C-alpha cells in the first residue's frame, strides 16, 4: 500500500469536514425545481484506485443526477457511433466564455455551431448523433453505456427530475430550435430533447461516478476487469474538453487551483481523475455562481495541493 493511499485513508474524512462549511457560500440549484430538494450541506467523495479499492468520506450514499457530467459520456458515445469528422462538423472545440446555456455566440460567431460539446447547445447537438431508430432506443443505448462504465446494472434515470427538466426547459428548447433552423440538429426537436433530458437525469452516487472517472483515468480501459471500453483517442478528446470547458466558466481557475480534468453538474456532482491512478466522484449540492459545487471545489483544491496531483 502506497504512502499516498494511506494518507488518503487517514486524511480524507478530516478534509471533508474542513471544507463542508463552504456550502454557506452557495445555493442549491432551483431553476430545475426538483433539484432544489437536495440537502445544501451535504458533501461526500469517493476515490477509487486501479484495483477497485475505495477511500470514502462524507455523504457518499446520497443519490444525485448526472446533469452535465453525462455530456462527457454522450460525447464519447457519439464519437464511437459517428467518428470525429461527423461530430465536429456539428460542434466546435473551444471554450465559450459565456454561460453554459447561452445562445449568444450561435448568432454572432461563424460558422454558428456550438462552441463545444459540454455547453447545453453542444450537448443537445451531440444527443442528436446517438444512433437509434427512436428516442427510446437512443436513450436505452446511452443508459446501457453508463451501466457498463459504472458496473452497475441498476442505474436508471430519475423520472421526477426528468419531468421537472422537461417542464421548465424553455431555454433548452430555444437552443434546440435554433440548431434545427441552422441544420445542425438531426431529428425532431422534442425527440432529441427527450434523450438529452433523460441522460441528464440519470441517477447515481459517488462510487458510480468514481468508477466512470477511473475508466477515463486509465485511457478507456477498466483497470479492475482489464476490459477496454472506450478507444483511447476518444478518452483523450473527452479529457481535453474536461480541462478546458468542464467546470463551466471557472475551468481556467480550476486548472490552476486543482490541475485535473473534471466535469461538474448542477446537481452538485463533480467527476475527476488522477490519470493512471484514481477515479474520483464527489457531490456537494450547494453551487457557486458558476454552477460548481462550492464545498466540492474547495475539497478538491485541498486534496490536490496536499497530494501534489496537479498536472501542470
C-alpha positions in Angstrom: 0.0 0.0 0.0 1.5 3.3 -1.0 2.0 6.2 1.4 -0.3 8.3 -0.7 -3.1 5.8 -0.4 -2.5 5.6 3.4 -2.6 9.4 3.6 -5.9 9.5 1.7 -7.3 6.9 4.1 -6.2 8.9 7.2 -6.9 12.4 6.0 -10.0 12.3 3.7 -12.6 12.4 6.4 -10.9 15.3 8.0 -10.6 17.2 4.7 -14.3 16.7 4.0 -15.3 18.2 7.4 -12.8 21.0 7.0 -14.5 22.0 3.7 -18.1 21.2 4.4 -18.9 24.7 5.7 -18.1 26.2 2.3 -21.6 25.3 1.4 -22.8 28.5 3.0 -21.3 30.5 0.1 -23.5 28.9 -2.5 -27.1 27.8 -3.2 -28.7 24.6 -4.3 -29.9 24.8 -8.0 -33.6 25.9 -8.1 -34.1 26.6 -11.8 -34.9 22.9 -12.1 -37.4 22.7 -9.3 -36.7 19.0 -8.4 -33.0 19.8 -7.7 -33.9 22.3 -5.0 -34.8 19.4 -2.7 -31.2 18.3 -2.2 -29.5 18.9 1.2 -27.4 22.0 0.8 -24.8 21.0 3.5 -24.2 17.5 2.0 -20.6 16.7 0.9 -19.2 13.3 0.0 -16.3 11.9 -2.0 -15.1 8.5 -3.2 -11.5 7.9 -4.5 -11.1 4.6 -6.4 -7.8 3.1 -7.4 -7.0 0.7 -10.2 -7.8 -2.3 -8.1 -11.3 -1.1 -7.4 -10.4 -0.2 -3.8 -12.0 2.9 -2.4 -11.4 5.6 0.2 -14.8 7.0 1.2 -15.7 10.1 3.2 -18.8 12.1 3.9 -22.3 11.7 2.4 -21.3 9.3 -0.3 -24.6 7.4 -0.3 -26.5 10.5 -1.4 -28.1 9.8 -4.8 -28.0 12.6 -7.3 -28.5 13.1 -11.1 -25.6 13.4 -13.5 -26.8 16.6 -15.2 -23.9 18.0 -17.3 -21.5 15.2 -16.3 -23.4 13.0 -18.6 -22.3 15.2 -21.5 -18.8 13.7 -21.3 -20.1 10.2 -22.0 -22.7 11.1 -24.6 -19.9 12.8 -26.5 -17.8 9.7 -26.3 -20.7 7.5 -27.4 -21.4 9.9 -30.3 -17.7 9.7 -31.3 -17.9 5.9 -31.2 -21.1 6.0 -33.3 -20.0 8.5 -35.9 -16.3 9.3 -35.7 -14.6 12.7 -35.2 -15.3 14.3 -38.6 -19.1 14.0 -38.2 -19.2 15.1 -34.6 -17.0 18.1 -35.1 -19.0 19.2 -38.1 -21.8 19.8 -35.6 -19.9 21.2 -32.5 -16.6 23.0 -32.1 -13.6 22.5 -29.8 -13.3 25.8 -28.0 -14.3 27.3 -24.6 -17.0 30.0 -24.9 -16.5 32.4 -22.1 -20.3 32.5 -21.8 -22.8 30.8 -19.5 -23.4 27.1 -20.3 -27.0 27.8 -21.6 -26.2 31.0 -23.6 -27.1 31.2 -27.3 -25.2 34.4 -27.9 -22.3 33.1 -29.9 -24.5 30.8 -32.0 -25.7 34.0 -33.7 -22.6 36.2 -33.5 -19.7 33.9 -34.4 -19.3 31.9 -37.6 -19.9 29.1 -38.5 -22.7 29.2 -36.0 -22.2 25.8 -34.4 -22.0 25.4 -30.6 -18.5 26.1 -29.4 -18.0 22.8 -27.6 -19.9 19.6 -26.6 -20.1 20.5 -22.9 -22.3 23.5 -23.1 -26.0 22.9 -23.5 -26.3 23.7 -27.2 -23.4 21.4 -27.9 -24.7 18.6 -25.8 -28.1 18.8 -27.4 -26.4 18.6 -30.9 -24.4 15.6 -29.7 -27.5 13.9 -28.3 -29.0 14.0 -31.8 -26.0 12.0 -33.1 -26.6 9.0 -30.8 -27.6 6.1 -33.0 -31.1 4.6 -32.7 -34.4 4.5 -34.5 -36.4 6.3 -31.8 -35.7 8.4 -28.7 -36.3 5.3 -26.5 -33.7 3.3 -28.4 -31.2 6.1 -28.3 -31.6 6.6 -24.6 -31.5 2.9 -24.0 -28.1 2.8 -25.6 -26.9 5.7 -23.5 -28.1 4.1 -20.3 -26.5 0.8 -21.2 -23.2 2.6 -21.8 -23.4 4.3 -18.5 -24.2 1.0 -16.8 -21.2 -0.6 -18.5 -18.9 2.1 -17.3 -20.2 2.1 -13.7 -20.5 -1.7 -13.5 -24.0 -1.0 -12.1 -26.9 -2.7 -14.0 -29.4 -1.0 -11.7 -28.6 2.5 -13.0 -31.8 4.4 -14.0 -33.0 7.9 -14.7 -35.0 9.9 -12.2 -38.5 10.3 -13.5 -39.3 13.3 -11.3 -36.1 15.2 -12.3 -36.7 14.4 -16.0 -40.3 15.7 -15.7 -39.0 18.8 -13.9 -36.4 19.5 -16.5 -38.7 18.9 -19.4 -41.4 21.1 -18.0 -39.1 24.0 -17.3 -36.6 23.6 -20.2 -37.7 26.6 -22.2 -34.2 27.9 -23.0 -33.0 24.4 -24.0 -35.9 24.2 -26.4 -35.0 27.6 -27.8 -31.4 26.4 -28.3 -32.7 23.2 -30.0 -35.0 25.0 -32.4 -32.2 27.4 -33.3 -29.9 24.5 -34.0 -32.7 22.9 -36.1 -33.1 26.1 -38.1 -29.3 26.1 -38.8 -29.3 22.5 -40.0 -27.2 21.3 -37.1 -29.7 19.1 -35.3 -30.6 15.7 -36.5 -34.2 14.6 -36.0 -37.3 16.2 -34.3 -36.6 18.7 -31.6 -38.7 17.0 -28.9 -37.2 13.6 -29.7 -33.7 15.0 -29.3 -34.6 16.8 -26.0 -36.2 13.6 -24.7 -32.8 11.9 -25.0 -31.0 14.9 -23.6 -33.2 15.4 -20.6 -33.2 11.7 -19.8 -29.4 11.3 -19.8 -29.0 14.4 -17.6 -31.5 12.8 -15.2 -29.6 9.5 -14.8 -29.2 8.9 -11.0 -26.1 7.6 -9.3 -23.8 8.0 -6.3 -20.2 9.0 -5.8 -19.0 5.4 -6.2 -20.6 5.1 -9.6 -19.1 8.4 -10.6 -15.6 7.4 -9.4 -15.8 4.2 -11.4 -16.6 6.2 -14.6 -13.7 8.5 -13.8 -11.5 5.5 -13.3 -12.1 4.3 -16.8 -11.1 7.7 -18.1 -8.0 7.7 -15.8 -6.9 4.5 -17.5 -7.4 5.8 -21.0 -10.6 3.8 -21.7 -9.7 0.5 -20.1 -11.5 -0.7 -16.9 -8.4 -1.5 -14.8 -10.4 -3.6 -12.4 -11.6 -6.0 -15.2 -8.9 -5.3 -17.7 -11.6 -4.8 -20.4 -11.1 -1.9 -22.9 -14.4 0.1 -23.1 -13.5 3.3 -24.9 -11.0 4.0 -27.7 -8.0 5.8 -26.2 -8.3 8.6 -28.8 -11.9 9.5 -27.7 -10.8 9.5 -24.0 -8.1 11.9 -24.9 -10.7 14.2 -26.6 -13.0 14.0 -23.6 -10.3 14.7 -21.0 -9.1 17.7 -23.1 -12.7 19.2 -23.1 -13.0 18.5 -19.4 -9.8 20.5 -18.8 -10.8 23.5 -21.0 -14.6 23.5 -20.5 -15.6 21.0 -17.9 -16.1 23.4 -15.0 -18.1 26.0 -16.9 -16.6 29.5 -16.8 -14.4 28.6 -13.9 -12.4 25.9 -15.9 -9.3 28.1 -16.1 -9.3 28.8 -12.3 -9.9 25.1 -11.6 -7.0 24.1 -13.8 -4.8 26.5 -11.8 -6.0 25.6 -8.4 -6.6 21.8 -8.8 -5.0 20.9 -12.1 -7.0 17.8 -13.1 -9.6 17.1 -15.9 -13.0 17.4 -14.3 -16.7 17.8 -15.2 -19.3 19.2 -12.9 -23.1 19.2 -12.9 -25.7 21.5 -11.4 -26.9 18.7 -9.0 -23.6 19.3 -7.2 -21.7 16.3 -8.7 -18.1 16.5 -9.9 -16.2 13.7 -11.6 -12.4 14.0 -11.9 -9.4 11.7 -12.0 -5.7 11.4 -11.5 -4.6 10.0 -14.8 -3.2 6.4 -14.4 -4.1 6.3 -10.7 -7.6 7.2 -9.5 -11.2 8.0 -10.4 -12.9 10.5 -8.1 -16.6 11.0 -7.6 -17.9 13.9 -5.4 -21.2 15.5 -4.5 -22.0 18.8 -2.8 -25.3 20.3 -3.9 -24.7 23.9 -2.9 -23.3 25.7 -6.0 -21.2 28.8 -6.5 -22.2 31.4 -9.1 -20.5 29.5 -11.9 -22.7 26.4 -11.2 -20.0 24.3 -9.5 -20.2 22.6 -6.0 -18.9 25.3 -3.6 -17.6 22.8 -1.0 -16.6 20.3 -3.6 -14.3 22.6 -5.4 -12.6 23.6 -2.1 -12.2 20.0 -1.1 -10.6 19.1 -4.4 -8.2 22.1 -4.0 -7.2 20.7 -0.6 -6.7 17.2 -1.9 -4.7 18.3 -5.0 -2.4 20.6 -3.0 -1.7 18.1 -0.3 -1.0 15.2 -2.6 0.6 17.2 -5.4 -1.9 16.0 -8.1 -1.8 18.9 -10.5 -0.8 18.0 -14.0 0.6 21.5 -14.6 
